[in-house]
Structures are given as structure tokens and as C-alpha cells.
Amino acid sequence: MTTPSSPLSTVALTDEDDADATRPACVLVFNANDPSGAAGLTADITAMTSVGVHPVAVVTGAYVRDTTEVADHFSLDDEAVSEQARMALEDLSVQAIKVGFVGSPENIATISEIATDYEEIPVIAYMPNLSWWREDLIDAYLDAFRELLLPQTSVLVGNHSTLWRWLLPDWSGERSPTARDIARAASDMGVAYTLVTGIPLPEQRVDNVLASPQTVLGSGQFELFDASFAGAGETLSAALTALIACGNDLGEATAEALAYLDRSLDAGFRPGMGHIVPDRMFWAHPDDDEDDDDPDTDPEPGVEGFVMPPHDTQH
């Protein structure tokens, strides 16, 4: 991947104190809780922890969902979101901000104000597919995001079809818009770079392109998985934000984040009856051959005969 000359490449841990320099970078992340663990803050926290940063998670609301679909969402009020974030920011040194789905135009306005107050911190914004939501709520949310948060955004991440419908609703060309077309539309709102994912290619492949209005800065093509995943976009955007927070150049961070997503999807699992969830902790599992390294080793002593009692509390 080509490495662009980016202002993000200057965002690094520059503490003169050696002890401070060894601490993990901190990422402030705004997102909703997902009880299924497929997306939302769970995806952000596990992906960012895998990269080695400290997630500073601000809850903006809660999904009602499983691994198949989103049924509803309950948004926290903007004061609750603001107080969470500002108290954390007064205590912690944050190297990057990630914005996922925050539930309401009021919360978008609050986050925009915070980003303005901390303008030296890069903002990475992820726009998920909102087709499960009411149309009037989608329109109000996207309008507020476009007007208030995109001017604060350093990198916008989203699926090709999602960004196309949002940023180029009147596209009438015979061909689909390219990543540069989408990046140009995002740039009109103040976004420097756009990472467009899931661009269809022939032979069951997809392209993921980092672009500016002027040029394609890098891309990564992958074989299309024959499966439906939940939380892939959250995984990619969280990993990208964490890598930027660690001081990586934007091009390097994008390449590493895409590679991390590919391995997470390859190791994906189905925890319920719905879609497959990326295994963001794939690196923590022991290799199969490690279990048989020393067959003569006695097993560790354990507690035998312990049975977990049933949960039969009487009320």
C-alpha cells in the first residue's frame, strides 16, 4: 500500500517522560452497546485491545438486536454522553477519537462540540448501514452527521453502497461511483481521507480503497467470503483508529487494519443462530499443535467433582 503524507502520521506518543512513553495509547470511542457482541462498543473494545491501545468507551445508547438483525435502538440523552466524555478527557490523554453509531442528532452535535474543543485529536468516523431504522430518523441523523461531524472528520470509513447512497444520492452515471468519487463528495464536507470498503470486483473479490479527492492512496483486495458477517465495519474502523493512535502513518495503519479484519473474518464464528461474528481475538487462541508439544507432561491438578449449582433463587 502506498503511504500518503498525512497529518495523521504526526499523531504519536511524544511524552518526554520514558514512563509515559511506554503506556498504551488511549482512544476515545463513541458508540452504542450491542448485547449480542457482534458490533457496537464490544467490537470497538476487543479490536482496539487487540491492537494494544486503551479504549475509553462512551456509551451513547443501546441496540435491541441479536446476531441476525437490529430490532430497535435506545439513545442516551446528549448531556449523559457529554458528561461521560468530558470527565474522561479531563483525566486521560487521548490520541484519537472514533465515532460509531451515536443514535441521535443531539448526540452528534455534542460530539462535534467535543471534537472542536480538542481539535488536535484526529477523528475517525464510521457510518454503518442504517436500513433497519425508520426513514425519518435516518434522514435526520445523516443530515446532522453531514453538517456537524464530517467537517471534524479526518478519516471517514464506510461500505461502498452505504456511502454512495448517503453522499451521492443523485448519482446518475452509467457506472458505479469510484472511491475517488465518494472521497470527493466527502471532501466537500471537510473530510480529508475516505476508506471505502466492499467495492465489488469480478471473480468473487472485493476492493477496499483509501482515497482522497485527488488520488487513490492505497487499496487492498480480498476474496469474498461465502458467508454473512455482523460487525465487520466496526472491526475495521476500530482497528484503524487504534493503529493511528499508536502513531502509525495512515497508509500503514490502513494496510494493517485490513489485514487484521481479514484474519478476524477468516477465524469468524457463529455464536447464535444468525450471522457470523469476526473473531477479533484470533491471535489469543493457542495453535492446535501446541496442545501436543509435550505428551508426557502431567496435566495440571484441578478441582474435581465441582458442580455449578442451578440458579433457582426463590422470590
C-alpha positions as MATLAB code, in Angstrom:
seq = 'MTTPSSPLSTVALTDEDDADATRPACVLVFNANDPSGAAGLTADITAMTSVGVHPVAVVTGAYVRDTTEVADHFSLDDEAVSEQARMALEDLSVQAIKVGFVGSPENIATISEIATDYEEIPVIAYMPNLSWWREDLIDAYLDAFRELLLPQTSVLVGNHSTLWRWLLPDWSGERSPTARDIARAASDMGVAYTLVTGIPLPEQRVDNVLASPQTVLGSGQFELFDASFAGAGETLSAALTALIACGNDLGEATAEALAYLDRSLDAGFRPGMGHIVPDRMFWAHPDDDEDDDDPDTDPEPGVEGFVMPPHDTQH';
ca = [
       0.000    0.000    0.000;
       1.192    3.460   -0.841;
       1.890    5.549    2.229;
       0.375    9.027    1.930;
       1.893   12.073    3.509;
      -0.728   12.657    6.154;
      -1.113   14.966    9.134;
      -2.221   11.853   10.991;
       1.307   10.482   10.768;
       2.381   13.102   13.280;
      -0.070   11.878   15.901;
       2.063    9.754   18.199;
       3.080    9.277   21.787;
       5.556   12.119   22.228;
       5.789   12.252   26.016;
       9.310   13.094   27.099;
       8.945   11.013   30.205;
      10.062    7.457   29.398;
       7.434    6.018   31.719;
       4.670    7.853   29.884;
       6.033    6.724   26.522;
       5.605    3.056   27.469;
       1.936    3.450   28.322;
      -0.601    2.314   25.740;
      -2.253    4.982   23.636;
      -5.820    5.925   24.557;
      -8.726    6.050   22.106;
     -11.982    7.815   22.938;
     -14.785    5.869   21.266;
     -18.441    6.870   20.979;
     -20.808    4.010   20.168;
     -23.897    2.128   21.260;
     -23.854   -1.049   23.316;
     -24.637   -4.207   21.367;
     -25.807   -7.041   23.662;
     -25.038   -9.666   21.015;
     -21.374   -8.653   20.905;
     -21.437   -8.522   17.114;
     -20.902   -4.789   16.740;
     -21.092   -1.612   18.819;
     -18.796   -0.986   21.754;
     -17.957   -4.681   22.172;
     -16.457   -4.743   18.679;
     -14.590   -1.489   19.317;
     -13.140   -2.585   22.649;
     -11.999   -6.051   21.546;
     -10.446   -4.789   18.291;
      -8.695   -1.865   19.964;
      -7.414   -4.045   22.784;
      -6.022   -6.454   20.200;
      -4.024   -3.606   18.681;
      -2.715   -2.685   22.127;
      -4.473    0.559   22.979;
      -6.604    1.530   25.955;
     -10.251    2.068   24.884;
     -12.037    4.969   26.573;
     -15.601    3.913   25.814;
     -18.504    6.352   25.918;
     -21.919    4.689   25.757;
     -24.277    6.646   23.506;
     -27.206    4.226   23.647;
     -28.145    0.571   23.333;
     -29.205   -1.654   20.477;
     -32.010   -4.163   20.746;
     -30.573   -6.813   18.494;
     -29.219  -10.297   18.028;
     -26.696  -11.612   15.527;
     -29.306  -11.607   12.757;
     -30.863   -8.150   12.866;
     -31.325   -4.870   14.705;
     -34.845   -4.526   16.100;
     -34.536   -1.146   17.829;
     -32.215    1.327   19.489;
     -32.482    3.428   22.626;
     -30.409    6.596   22.671;
     -28.946    8.256   25.745;
     -29.519   11.984   26.020;
     -26.764   14.307   24.901;
     -25.970   15.518   28.430;
     -25.168   11.974   29.558;
     -22.907   11.481   26.551;
     -21.164   14.812   27.093;
     -20.515   14.251   30.778;
     -19.040   10.793   30.169;
     -16.639   12.067   27.527;
     -15.584   15.323   29.134;
     -14.824   13.788   32.507;
     -12.650   11.155   30.828;
     -10.891   13.759   28.673;
     -10.043   15.871   31.718;
      -8.209   12.876   33.180;
      -6.795   10.951   30.215;
      -4.518   11.887   27.335;
      -6.326   10.677   24.204;
      -4.551   10.126   20.883;
      -7.570    9.510   18.622;
     -11.366    9.628   18.607;
     -13.602    7.057   16.933;
     -17.272    7.779   16.260;
     -19.636    4.907   15.503;
     -23.427    4.967   15.662;
     -24.423    7.520   18.314;
     -28.190    7.416   17.976;
     -29.423   10.993   17.577;
     -28.677   14.387   16.018;
     -28.330   15.785   19.547;
     -25.536   13.349   20.339;
     -23.857   14.183   17.039;
     -23.938   17.871   17.965;
     -22.418   17.123   21.378;
     -19.604   15.046   19.874;
     -18.934   17.756   17.300;
     -18.522   20.302   20.111;
     -16.097   17.997   21.904;
     -14.092   17.420   18.712;
     -13.899   21.192   18.235;
     -12.608   21.680   21.784;
      -9.944   19.001   21.175;
      -9.134   19.868   17.569;
      -5.611   18.432   17.777;
      -7.038   14.896   18.134;
      -7.882   13.132   14.828;
     -11.450   11.889   14.416;
     -12.182    8.640   12.573;
     -15.876    8.255   11.765;
     -17.617    5.035   10.729;
     -21.014    5.120    9.014;
     -22.843    1.794    9.328;
     -25.805    0.557    7.324;
     -28.904    2.133    8.920;
     -31.540    0.447    6.769;
     -33.071   -1.192    9.862;
     -34.099    2.253   11.217;
     -37.093    4.456   10.440;
     -36.598    6.558    7.307;
     -37.281    9.895    9.005;
     -34.788    9.092   11.757;
     -32.186    8.060    9.191;
     -32.582   11.311    7.265;
     -32.285   13.481   10.383;
     -29.250   11.527   11.598;
     -27.401   11.648    8.278;
     -28.129   15.343    7.809;
     -26.719   16.157   11.254;
     -23.687   13.938   10.686;
     -23.003   15.616    7.347;
     -23.342   19.152    8.656;
     -21.804   18.846   12.119;
     -19.380   15.927   12.251;
     -17.956   15.442    8.771;
     -16.195   18.846    8.964;
     -14.398   17.471   12.054;
     -13.564   14.103   10.477;
     -10.024   13.153    9.458;
     -10.934    9.732    8.008;
     -14.403    8.502    7.022;
     -14.930    4.729    6.841;
     -17.913    3.017    5.258;
     -19.173    0.422    2.837;
     -19.314    1.458   -0.810;
     -23.097    1.143   -1.125;
     -23.746    2.923    2.195;
     -21.520    5.887    1.354;
     -22.842    6.024   -2.210;
     -26.471    6.302   -1.075;
     -25.562    8.893    1.562;
     -23.046   11.172   -0.139;
     -24.052   10.755   -3.793;
     -27.832   10.246   -3.701;
     -28.316   11.844   -7.115;
     -25.606    9.860   -8.887;
     -26.772    9.240  -12.447;
     -23.633    7.899  -14.107;
     -23.692    4.699  -16.137;
     -21.022    3.254  -13.884;
     -20.951    2.988  -10.103;
     -19.083    5.789   -8.332;
     -15.442    5.076   -7.637;
     -13.744    5.511   -4.288;
     -12.382    8.836   -5.538;
     -15.892    9.973   -6.457;
     -17.041    9.203   -2.927;
     -13.928   10.783   -1.410;
     -14.557   13.906   -3.461;
     -18.103   14.150   -2.116;
     -16.826   13.640    1.443;
     -14.131   16.249    0.871;
     -16.810   18.806    0.028;
     -17.937   18.360    3.648;
     -14.396   18.695    5.016;
     -13.166   15.079    5.144;
      -9.521   14.627    4.202;
      -9.494   10.869    3.546;
     -12.139    8.217    2.898;
     -11.745    4.455    3.268;
     -14.351    2.840    1.017;
     -14.905   -0.867    1.683;
     -16.678   -3.696   -0.078;
     -16.300   -2.431   -3.659;
     -17.444   -5.336   -5.869;
     -14.889   -6.817   -8.250;
     -15.072   -9.704  -10.724;
     -14.282  -13.279   -9.674;
     -15.799  -13.035   -6.208;
     -13.409  -10.417   -4.901;
     -13.887   -7.063   -3.185;
     -11.689   -3.994   -3.051;
     -11.098   -1.661   -0.123;
      -9.728    1.702   -1.191;
      -8.204    4.589    0.766;
      -8.717    7.714   -1.299;
      -8.543   11.478   -1.301;
     -10.268   13.694   -3.867;
      -7.023   13.829   -5.827;
      -5.864   10.232   -5.881;
      -6.128    6.655   -4.662;
      -3.670    6.355   -1.790;
      -3.820    2.601   -1.388;
      -6.034   -0.431   -1.714;
      -6.392   -3.996   -0.561;
      -8.258   -6.692   -2.483;
      -9.629   -9.749   -0.755;
     -11.553  -12.858   -1.712;
     -15.246  -12.509   -0.943;
     -16.241  -14.767    1.937;
     -19.180  -17.062    1.241;
     -20.895  -16.004    4.475;
     -22.756  -13.111    6.101;
     -20.915  -11.256    8.838;
     -22.094   -8.870   11.542;
     -19.669   -6.235   12.814;
     -17.033   -6.241   10.067;
     -17.115   -2.479    9.563;
     -16.893   -1.803   13.279;
     -13.890   -4.121   13.476;
     -12.038   -2.399   10.643;
     -12.708    1.171   11.791;
     -11.792    0.363   15.395;
      -8.511   -1.266   14.384;
      -7.691    1.641   12.058;
      -8.330    4.193   14.812;
      -6.199    2.259   17.278;
      -3.297    1.979   14.840;
      -3.457    5.709   14.115;
      -3.466    6.387   17.867;
      -0.267    4.330   18.155;
       1.465    6.728   15.765;
       1.280    4.729   12.546;
       1.152    6.555    9.251;
      -2.325    6.458    7.715;
      -1.283    4.219    4.826;
       0.429    1.714    7.109;
      -2.470    1.819    9.561;
      -4.963    1.113    6.766;
      -2.973   -1.836    5.429;
      -2.587   -3.350    8.906;
      -6.250   -2.776    9.782;
      -7.390   -4.504    6.581;
      -5.082   -7.451    7.263;
      -6.421   -7.669   10.829;
     -10.015   -7.646    9.552;
      -9.242  -10.361    7.003;
      -7.840  -12.647    9.698;
     -10.731  -11.850   12.043;
     -13.238  -12.809    9.360;
     -11.284  -15.944    8.453;
     -11.488  -17.021   12.113;
     -15.114  -15.881   12.465;
     -17.621  -17.923   14.436;
     -21.393  -18.172   14.807;
     -22.284  -17.600   18.491;
     -26.014  -17.773   17.866;
     -28.450  -18.582   15.078;
     -27.672  -15.517   12.961;
     -24.674  -14.108   11.148;
     -21.034  -14.958   11.709;
     -19.137  -12.640   14.060;
     -15.482  -11.746   13.404;
     -13.130  -13.348   15.903;
     -11.240  -10.219   16.924;
      -9.194  -12.209   19.441;
      -7.984  -14.840   16.965;
      -4.391  -14.150   17.961;
      -5.065  -15.213   21.562;
      -6.104  -18.777   20.733;
      -3.420  -21.488   21.058;
      -2.291  -23.248   17.913;
      -3.621  -26.777   17.502;
      -0.129  -28.262   17.638;
       0.694  -26.500   20.920;
      -1.594  -28.881   22.814;
       0.571  -31.861   21.768;
       4.010  -30.290   22.269;
       4.847  -32.466   25.284;
       2.594  -35.522   25.575;
       4.497  -36.773   28.663;
       3.706  -33.696   30.714;
       1.334  -34.402   33.566;
      -1.847  -32.375   33.447;
      -2.244  -29.583   35.938;
      -4.108  -30.659   39.070;
      -7.705  -29.457   39.126;
     -10.696  -29.390   41.384;
     -12.755  -32.474   40.658;
     -16.354  -33.125   41.447;
     -17.384  -29.461   41.485;
     -20.860  -28.929   40.052;
     -22.195  -25.466   39.377;
     -25.457  -25.124   41.325;
     -28.575  -24.173   39.365;
     -29.903  -20.662   39.513;
     -33.049  -21.444   41.481;
     -33.360  -18.462   43.790;
     -36.869  -18.192   45.152;
     -38.620  -14.824   45.335;
];
